Every structure is written in structure tokens, then in C-alpha cells.
Amino acid sequence: MNLRTAVWIGSGVVALSVVCFGGWLLSLPSPPAATAAPAIAREETAAALAALRPPKRERPLIAVIGINDATETTDYLMTYGVLRRAGVGDVVALATGPGPVRLYPALTAEPDSTVAEFDAAHPEGADYVIVPAMGRDDDPAAIAWLQSQAAKGATVISVCAGAKVIGKAGLLDHRRATTHWYYVDELLEISPTTEYVADRRMVIDGSVATTTTTGISASMPMMLTLIEAIAGREKAEAVAQELGLREWDARHASDAFKLTRAFATSVLRNRLTFWNHEAFGIALQPGIDEVSLALAADAWSRTYRSRVVTFANGPTKTRSGIRILPDRQSDTWSGGPLVSTIANRPPARVLDDTLATIAERYGAPTAHVVAMQLEYPTSGDMR
């Protein structure tokens, strides 16, 4: 997901007339009234778990795919980290080509292997393929590989705008699906026969699953649901407790997430105060929790006031074994504030703490902008 392109605000906006831009802002709706997420029937949950049972192996092989130049930070690292810590399958991080995966809006990771190397080692294919949001929905290598994995019987699970990628691959034709609030219309243009399902964090239709967005609000519940399907409720509850999450069902209030006047105004204001933007340092310590790291780095990179810079003496292996390449080769940081909301906190708490710190530094409207991009219900009703 890259909502830096979602609201048409950038350097060129200065050239627009105040009248025209003001008219566009006034045409946007006010924030919607608070709505409760509808309950999920037990039968729907049971059907989802049944559809997600391992299709091939007793101990499934799970592949998280990314394209090298632009894959969404939290979609890639969180899904990998949650599944690795669960230990319910063999999880590999892949790239379409050699070299690191540049994540957006922050971080760079070294994958375990390329898709070609994976195919050579596992000609029968994966059991599950996790598809993050990507900078391009039609990357030829990613599309071809997804089609081949689906043909080999893999269950394909998209995260956030990754639904557009699997839509481009033809895997959502005549299926029910969901995606991030901003990309619903775009998804339906890509895959006109797809039936969009509102008010669901996750939608499972046969061998294809989709989620509304990144982070705690959808991809973490989706991964916990997958863990439950593979290893049972008790295992999922243990992982959820470690993550700091109490609920992970499909409840979601879609009407709470819309492009509003307040959202656009906050983004505009923050972008135009370019002289007051900040860089926040994140120290990459060996064994750092990649889920917490992804959430903090992602959130601080979505304020339109700040960016993150990771620093370490060299590539750093995370808790679950993926290597993060630092932005700056150094063991010290003197470029600005340090992000201090990662260590010794459950990942689900890290995002809440980060949003609270963002609100203290830049104001509640900016914290709201970040939460909206992550499609995160900040009322706390999901825990």
C-alpha cells in the first residue's frame, strides 16, 4: 500500500490555484460516524478455517513473495515474522530476482532465495503463497510465478493491495474478495468479475484469500487464522498472546475508512511544511523483532512529516532470521530523534505506542492520517 500516491498532493500541488484545490477539498466528505463492526457467524469462521487447511503437506511450505524494487514493508516482514515465530510450517522469504528487496515506505531486506531457486528446490510448489502489496501490480515475473503456484495447488493469500497483484494474475476472476479501502475501485477495474465483500478483514474463497490491509488490522489476524487452520486454536491463541492480540476474527467496519476532507487537509499541511520534516533513527540490533520493527518504521514513514533511517555496522539478522540492510553503515546516530517504541513490547502494542507518540509530536490529525493508511481501528475495539 502506498498512500503517498493516494492523495494527489506533492510538490506540484503548489502550482495549483487555491480556489481549485479548495474546491476539491470541499468536495470530500466529512469523517463518517463511528460504526460497529458486524458480528461474524460461527459457520463463516468454520468455513474459512476449513478452506485454509494445508493443501499438500502435513507441515506446510509457506512462501512470502516480493519484487526487488518495491514491496510493502509490513506486508512482507510481518507475515514472515508471525509465521516463523509460530513454527507451524517452513517459511521462506522470496524475491523475483537476485539481490535485496527494497521495501516501502521503509527498510531493505535480504530474501532467503529467488523464485527461480525456490522452484528448483520445490518443483511441486508451495502450500501457501503470501502476496504483499507491490509497487507494480503487473510485474511479469511475479504474475507468472503466482499463476504457476496456483496451478500447482497452492493456496494464495494476498495482503492489502496485494489483491490487485493476484487480480492481475487472474486468480480473483469470479471470486469474492476484499482489499484496502482506497483500492477497491481499482481492484474491480483489474478484475471486473470479482465480488467485493465489505465489512470483512479477510475473505476466503476456495484456494484464494484476501485481506483489507496491512499490519495489525488485517494481516496479523489473517496469519493467526492461517496458524489456527494449520495447527489448531490453542496454538493460534499462544501466538496471539505473544503478539499482544486478543481477537483475530474477520470483523471489520468498512464505512469507517474513506478519503475525507480532514485526511486530505492534514496530508496537505504536513507536506507543505517541508522545512520542518524530520529523520528518525532506528538502531538495528541483532535479534530485533521484525514485526515490531516493520510496524514502527511503517508508521513513522506515513506521517508526511518524518522518515526513518536504520543504522548498524552491517546487515542485521532479526528474531526470525531475515537480514535487514541498514540505510546507514554506523553504530551511532546523530541525525535526529531515535525511535524508542520497539524493544520489550508486544508488536500489537508497538503500533499503539507509535501512534500515541506521533500524536504527541505532530498532533492527533497526523496520527489519524497514519491510522487511516494502515486501515487501523484506533478505538481499541479489536483487542
C-alpha positions in Angstrom: 0.0 0.0 0.0 1.4 3.4 -0.9 -1.0 6.2 0.0 1.7 8.7 -0.9 0.1 8.4 -4.3 -3.4 8.0 -2.9 -4.0 11.7 -2.2 -2.8 13.9 -5.1 -0.6 16.1 -3.0 3.1 16.7 -3.7 5.5 19.3 -5.0 3.2 20.0 -7.9 0.3 21.0 -5.7 1.9 24.4 -5.0 1.3 25.2 -8.6 -2.5 24.6 -8.3 -4.7 27.6 -7.6 -6.1 27.9 -4.1 -9.6 28.1 -5.5 -9.4 24.9 -7.4 -7.7 23.0 -4.7 -10.0 24.4 -2.1 -12.9 23.3 -4.2 -11.5 19.7 -4.3 -11.1 19.7 -0.6 -14.7 20.9 0.0 -16.0 18.2 -2.3 -14.6 15.5 0.0 -16.9 14.1 2.7 -16.6 14.7 6.4 -15.4 11.9 8.6 -18.0 9.1 8.8 -19.9 8.5 12.1 -18.4 5.7 14.2 -19.9 2.3 13.3 -19.5 -1.1 14.9 -18.1 -4.0 13.0 -20.8 -6.6 12.3 -20.5 -9.9 14.0 -19.2 -12.9 12.2 -21.3 -16.1 12.1 -19.6 -19.2 13.5 -20.4 -21.0 10.3 -18.4 -18.4 8.3 -15.4 -18.8 10.5 -15.6 -22.6 10.4 -15.8 -22.5 6.6 -12.8 -20.2 6.4 -10.7 -22.5 8.6 -11.7 -25.5 6.5 -10.7 -23.7 3.3 -7.3 -22.8 4.7 -6.3 -26.4 5.8 -2.9 -27.4 4.4 -3.5 -28.4 0.8 -0.4 -30.7 0.4 2.0 -31.3 3.2 1.3 -32.1 6.9 4.0 -29.5 7.7 3.3 -26.8 5.0 5.7 -24.9 2.9 4.9 -21.2 3.0 6.4 -18.6 0.6 6.2 -14.8 1.0 7.0 -13.2 -2.4 8.3 -9.7 -3.1 9.6 -7.8 -6.1 13.0 -6.4 -5.6 12.4 -2.7 -6.1 9.1 -2.1 -4.3 7.3 -4.4 -1.8 5.3 -3.1 1.1 7.2 -3.2 4.4 4.7 -4.6 6.8 3.1 -7.0 4.4 6.4 -8.6 3.7 8.1 -8.6 7.2 5.0 -9.1 9.4 3.6 -12.1 7.6 7.1 -13.7 7.6 7.8 -12.9 11.2 4.4 -14.0 12.6 4.5 -17.3 10.7 8.1 -18.0 11.6 7.6 -17.5 15.3 4.6 -19.8 15.2 6.7 -22.6 13.9 3.8 -24.4 12.1 5.5 -24.6 8.7 8.6 -23.9 6.7 8.5 -20.2 5.8 10.7 -18.6 3.2 11.0 -15.0 2.0 11.4 -14.8 -1.8 12.3 -12.2 -4.4 11.5 -12.2 -8.1 15.2 -11.6 -8.8 18.7 -11.7 -7.2 19.6 -9.1 -4.6 17.8 -7.4 -1.7 14.1 -6.4 -1.6 13.6 -2.7 -1.2 10.6 -2.2 1.0 8.3 0.8 1.1 7.9 3.1 2.8 11.0 1.9 4.7 13.6 -0.8 5.2 15.5 -3.1 2.9 15.6 -6.9 3.4 17.6 -9.8 2.1 15.3 -12.6 0.9 16.1 -16.3 1.6 16.1 -17.0 -2.2 14.7 -16.1 -5.6 11.6 -17.6 -7.0 13.7 -19.5 -9.6 15.8 -21.0 -6.8 12.6 -21.9 -4.9 11.2 -23.6 -8.0 14.4 -25.6 -8.5 14.3 -26.8 -4.8 10.5 -27.3 -4.7 9.2 -28.3 -8.2 5.9 -29.4 -6.6 5.3 -25.8 -5.4 4.4 -24.2 -2.1 1.4 -25.0 0.1 0.7 -21.3 0.7 1.9 -18.2 -1.1 1.6 -14.8 0.7 1.4 -11.8 -1.7 2.1 -8.4 -0.3 1.3 -5.1 -1.9 3.8 -4.2 -4.6 4.9 -1.1 -6.3 3.7 -2.6 -9.6 0.6 -4.8 -9.9 1.7 -6.3 -13.2 5.3 -7.3 -12.6 5.8 -10.1 -15.2 7.9 -12.4 -13.0 5.6 -12.1 -10.0 2.5 -12.7 -12.2 3.9 -15.7 -13.9 5.2 -17.2 -10.7 1.8 -16.8 -8.9 0.0 -18.4 -11.8 2.4 -21.3 -11.7 2.0 -21.7 -8.0 -1.8 -21.6 -8.2 -1.7 -24.2 -11.0 0.4 -26.5 -8.6 -2.3 -26.2 -6.0 -1.0 -23.5 -3.6 -3.4 -21.5 -1.5 -2.8 -17.9 -2.4 -3.2 -15.2 0.2 -3.0 -11.5 -0.6 -2.3 -8.8 1.9 -3.7 -5.3 1.4 -3.3 -4.1 -2.2 -1.7 -7.4 -3.0 -5.2 -8.2 -4.1 -4.5 -6.2 -7.2 -1.5 -8.3 -8.0 -3.4 -11.6 -7.7 -6.2 -9.9 -9.6 -3.8 -9.2 -12.5 -2.8 -12.8 -12.4 -6.4 -13.8 -13.0 -6.8 -15.5 -9.6 -9.7 -13.4 -8.5 -11.9 -14.0 -11.5 -15.5 -14.8 -10.3 -14.4 -14.9 -6.7 -15.3 -12.9 -3.6 -12.6 -10.7 -2.2 -11.6 -7.6 -0.3 -8.7 -5.1 -0.3 -7.5 -1.8 1.2 -10.3 0.8 1.2 -8.5 3.1 -1.2 -8.0 0.4 -3.9 -11.5 -1.2 -4.1 -12.4 0.5 -7.4 -9.0 -0.1 -8.9 -9.3 -3.8 -8.0 -12.7 -4.1 -9.7 -11.3 -2.4 -12.8 -8.5 -5.0 -12.8 -10.8 -7.9 -12.2 -14.4 -6.9 -13.1 -15.9 -10.3 -12.2 -14.6 -10.1 -8.6 -17.3 -9.6 -6.0 -16.2 -7.1 -3.4 -17.1 -8.0 0.2 -17.4 -5.2 2.7 -17.1 -5.4 6.4 -14.6 -8.2 6.4 -10.9 -8.1 7.4 -10.4 -11.2 5.4 -12.3 -13.1 2.7 -11.6 -16.7 1.8 -13.0 -18.0 -1.5 -11.7 -21.5 -2.3 -8.0 -21.5 -2.6 -7.6 -17.7 -2.6 -7.8 -15.4 0.4 -7.6 -11.6 0.5 -7.3 -9.1 3.4 -8.3 -5.5 3.7 -4.9 -4.0 4.6 -1.5 -4.3 6.3 -0.5 -4.6 9.9 -2.5 -5.4 13.0 -5.9 -4.7 11.5 -5.8 -7.5 8.8 -2.6 -9.2 8.0 -1.9 -10.2 11.6 -5.5 -11.6 12.0 -5.1 -13.4 8.7 -1.8 -15.0 9.7 -3.4 -16.1 13.1 -6.3 -17.6 11.2 -3.9 -19.5 9.0 -2.0 -20.7 12.0 -5.3 -21.9 13.5 -6.2 -23.7 10.3 -2.8 -25.5 10.3 -2.2 -26.2 14.0 -5.4 -25.5 15.9 -6.9 -22.9 18.1 -4.6 -23.4 21.1 -1.5 -22.7 19.0 -3.1 -19.6 17.5 -4.0 -18.3 20.9 -0.5 -18.8 22.2 1.0 -16.8 19.2 -1.7 -14.1 19.6 -0.9 -13.7 23.3 2.8 -13.2 22.4 1.8 -10.7 19.8 -0.5 -8.8 22.2 -3.7 -9.5 20.3 -6.8 -10.9 21.8 -9.1 -11.1 18.8 -8.4 -12.0 15.2 -11.7 -12.8 13.5 -12.9 -11.2 10.3 -14.9 -8.3 11.8 -14.3 -5.0 10.1 -16.2 -1.8 9.7 -15.5 -0.7 6.1 -17.5 2.5 6.3 -15.1 3.9 8.9 -12.4 4.3 6.2 -12.9 6.8 3.5 -10.9 9.7 1.8 -12.2 12.6 3.8 -11.6 16.4 3.9 -9.8 16.1 7.3 -7.5 13.4 6.0 -6.6 15.4 2.8 -6.2 18.6 4.7 -3.8 17.0 7.2 -1.7 15.5 4.4 -1.5 18.8 2.6 -0.5 20.7 5.7 2.2 18.2 6.5 3.6 18.0 3.0 3.8 21.8 2.7 5.8 22.2 6.0 8.7 20.6 4.2 11.2 22.7 6.1 10.1 21.1 9.4 10.4 17.4 8.3 12.5 15.0 10.4 14.5 11.9 10.1 14.1 9.3 12.9 16.9 6.8 13.6 16.2 3.1 14.3 19.1 1.0 15.6 19.2 -2.5 14.1 20.1 -4.7 17.0 20.7 -8.5 16.4 17.6 -10.4 17.2 15.3 -7.4 16.7 11.7 -8.3 16.3 11.0 -7.8 12.6 7.2 -7.5 13.3 7.7 -4.6 15.7 10.4 -3.1 13.5 8.1 -3.1 10.5 5.2 -1.6 12.3 7.2 1.3 13.8 9.2 2.0 10.6 6.0 1.9 8.5 4.0 4.2 10.8 6.8 6.8 11.2 7.2 6.9 7.4 3.5 7.7 6.8 3.2 11.0 8.7 4.2 13.2 5.7 6.4 14.9 8.3 9.0 12.2 9.0 11.0 9.3 7.6 13.1 6.6 9.3 16.8 5.8 8.8 18.1 2.5 10.0 21.7 2.2 11.2 24.1 -0.6 12.1 27.6 -1.7 11.3 26.3 -4.2 8.7 23.4 -6.4 7.8 21.4 -7.4 10.9 19.6 -10.7 11.4 16.2 -10.3 13.0 14.5 -12.6 15.6 13.1 -14.8 12.8 16.2 -14.9 10.8 15.7 -12.4 7.9 18.5 -9.9 7.4 17.9 -6.2 7.3 20.3 -4.0 5.4 20.9 -0.7 7.2 20.4 2.6 5.5 23.5 4.0 7.2 26.6 1.9 8.0 27.3 3.1 11.5 26.7 2.1 15.1 25.8 5.6 16.2 23.1 8.1 15.2 23.3 11.8 15.3 20.8 12.8 12.6 17.7 13.4 14.8 15.4 11.6 17.3 15.6 7.9 17.9 12.6 5.6 17.6 12.2 4.1 21.0 8.9 2.2 20.8 10.2 -1.2 19.6 12.0 -3.0 22.4 10.3 -5.1 25.1 6.8 -4.5 23.9 4.4 -6.9 22.2 4.1 -5.9 18.5 0.4 -5.0 18.8 1.3 -2.6 21.5 4.1 -1.1 19.4 1.7 0.3 16.9 -0.5 1.8 19.6 2.6 3.3 21.3 3.9 4.7 18.0 0.6 6.3 17.1 0.4 7.9 20.5 4.0 9.3 20.1 3.1 10.6 16.7 0.1 12.3 18.1 2.2 13.9 20.9 4.8 15.2 18.4 2.6 16.2 15.4 -0.9 16.2 16.7 -3.9 13.8 16.6 -4.8 14.6 13.0 -1.4 13.3 11.8 -1.8 10.1 13.9 -5.2 9.7 12.3 -3.6 10.0 8.8 -1.2 7.2 9.7 -4.0 5.0 11.1 -6.2 5.6 8.1 -3.4 4.5 5.7 -3.0 1.3 7.8 -6.8 0.9 8.0 -6.3 0.6 11.7 -9.3 1.0 14.0 -7.8 3.2 16.7 -10.8 2.9 19.1 -9.2 -0.3 20.6 -12.3 -2.4 19.8 -10.3 -5.1 18.2 -8.4 -6.0 21.4 
